[in-house]
């Protein structure tokens, strides 16, 4: 359990960092170039590491269902979608929505046992957890807007004080 938590924390940290890097590349190179770089470099690194750690077993794919091959195509949507979301919403808000969406869909897929997952019984506590996180995202964004209003009001008061 502890090892799983450690890997999850590391993965979350890396995803957050990768998304920031991706948004910076997107500012200079565009969405499709960013997606190509991310997935291309990821392929190259995965291929080299796979050969090093797994050797020839890396190519033993007979037991894999055919539709699993298309999971890599989802990466295009993931990278392009996150890059655009960060562009329009900013990193923290965009990533919080992505993570909340991931959690909601994971609950749905687990509860229904879709995509080859073992069906996990749905509980109202799980749904409540997702709703609490969603409410947290809303409060986060709402408080961000409140700070902007305070800054505008403060700026206006400063201008009036300078005129007086």
Secondary structure, DSSP 8 states (H G I E B T S, - for coil): -HHHHHHHHHHHHHHHHHHHHHHHHHHHH-HHHHHHHHHHHHHHHHHHHHHHHHGGGGG--TTS-GGGGGHHHHHHHHHHHHHHHHHHH-HHHHHHHHHHHHHHHHHHHHHHT-TT-------HHHHHHHHHHHHHHHHHHHHHHHHHHHHHHHHHHHHHHHH-
